[in-house]
């Protein structure tokens, strides 16, 4: 069975166009012979990108289950997130935050079934 079997021309055209746009945008900076720097406002904005990505990935996992908000406080994810947040604000150490959060989460989840 071929990869292209059952694929119409529009799908292939979209894949080719997206590939071209991706290559162009990722190599755009190599085309310029001058040094290029982001404006100050963009550099300040990019400082918030990691926390925004973390919030977008982690918060729905902690606060929701199967598309519904959790209504029960007895959930190991909440406890792990709370412990992790407290440790991070106390020590500002990402590795320690992950370890502490998992040490709070795993016993509650595995032993108590939360």
C-alpha positions as CSV (number, residue, x, y, z in Angstrom):
1,X,0.0,0.0,0.0
2,X,1.4,3.3,-1.1
3,X,1.4,6.5,1.1
4,X,-0.1,8.5,-1.7
5,X,-2.9,6.0,-2.5
6,X,-6.2,7.6,-1.8
7,X,-4.7,11.1,-1.3
8,X,-6.1,13.8,-3.5
9,X,-4.1,16.6,-5.2
10,X,-5.3,19.3,-2.8
11,X,-3.9,17.4,0.2
12,X,-0.5,17.0,-1.5
13,X,-0.5,20.7,-2.5
14,X,-1.3,21.8,1.1
15,X,1.5,19.5,2.4
16,X,4.0,20.9,-0.1
17,X,2.9,24.5,0.6
18,X,3.2,24.1,4.4
19,X,6.6,22.5,3.9
20,X,7.8,25.4,1.8
21,X,6.5,28.0,4.3
22,X,8.2,26.1,7.1
23,X,11.5,26.0,5.3
24,X,11.3,29.6,4.3
25,X,10.5,30.9,7.8
26,X,13.1,28.7,9.5
27,X,15.9,29.8,7.1
28,X,14.8,33.4,6.6
29,X,17.6,34.6,9.0
30,X,20.3,33.0,6.9
31,X,19.4,35.0,3.8
32,X,20.4,38.3,5.5
33,X,24.1,39.4,5.6
34,X,23.5,41.8,8.4
35,X,23.2,41.1,12.1
36,X,19.5,40.9,13.0
37,X,18.1,41.5,16.5
38,X,14.6,41.4,17.9
39,X,13.2,44.7,19.1
40,X,13.1,45.3,22.8
41,X,9.3,44.9,23.0
42,X,9.6,41.4,21.4
43,X,12.4,40.3,23.6
44,X,10.4,41.3,26.7
45,X,7.4,39.5,25.3
46,X,9.4,36.3,24.7
47,X,10.4,36.2,28.4
48,X,6.8,35.2,29.1
49,X,6.6,32.4,26.5
50,X,7.8,29.6,28.8
51,X,5.3,30.3,31.5
52,X,2.5,30.8,29.0
53,X,3.3,27.4,27.4
54,X,3.5,25.7,30.8
55,X,0.1,27.2,31.8
56,X,-1.4,26.0,28.5
57,X,-0.1,22.5,28.9
58,X,-0.2,21.9,32.7
59,X,-3.2,23.8,33.9
60,X,-5.8,21.9,31.8
61,X,-4.3,18.6,32.9
62,X,-4.4,19.6,36.6
63,X,-7.8,21.3,36.6
64,X,-9.8,19.1,34.2
65,X,-10.6,15.5,33.5
66,X,-12.3,14.4,30.2
67,X,-13.2,18.0,29.4
68,X,-14.9,18.7,32.7
69,X,-13.6,20.8,35.6
70,X,-12.8,18.7,38.7
71,X,-15.3,19.2,41.5
72,X,-13.5,17.1,44.1
73,X,-10.5,18.4,46.0
74,X,-9.3,14.8,46.6
75,X,-7.2,14.7,43.4
76,X,-3.5,13.9,43.5
77,X,-2.8,16.3,40.6
78,X,-4.0,19.3,42.6
79,X,-1.8,18.3,45.6
80,X,1.2,17.7,43.4
81,X,0.8,21.0,41.6
82,X,0.3,22.8,44.9
83,X,3.4,21.3,46.4
84,X,5.4,21.9,43.3
85,X,4.3,25.6,43.2
86,X,5.2,26.1,46.9
87,X,8.6,24.5,46.4
88,X,9.3,26.6,43.3
89,X,8.4,29.9,45.0
90,X,10.4,28.8,48.0
91,X,13.6,27.7,46.2
92,X,13.3,28.8,42.6
93,X,14.8,25.5,41.5
94,X,13.0,23.7,38.6
95,X,14.4,20.2,39.3
96,X,13.5,20.4,43.0
97,X,10.1,21.6,42.0
98,X,9.5,18.6,39.7
99,X,10.9,16.1,42.3
100,X,8.8,17.6,45.1
101,X,5.6,17.7,43.0
102,X,6.1,14.0,42.0
103,X,6.8,13.0,45.5
104,X,3.5,14.5,46.6
105,X,1.6,13.2,43.6
106,X,2.7,9.5,43.3
107,X,1.9,8.3,46.9
108,X,-1.6,9.9,46.7
109,X,-2.2,8.5,43.2
110,X,-0.8,5.0,43.6
111,X,-1.5,4.3,47.3
112,X,-4.8,6.2,47.9
113,X,-6.1,6.0,44.4
114,X,-6.8,9.7,44.1
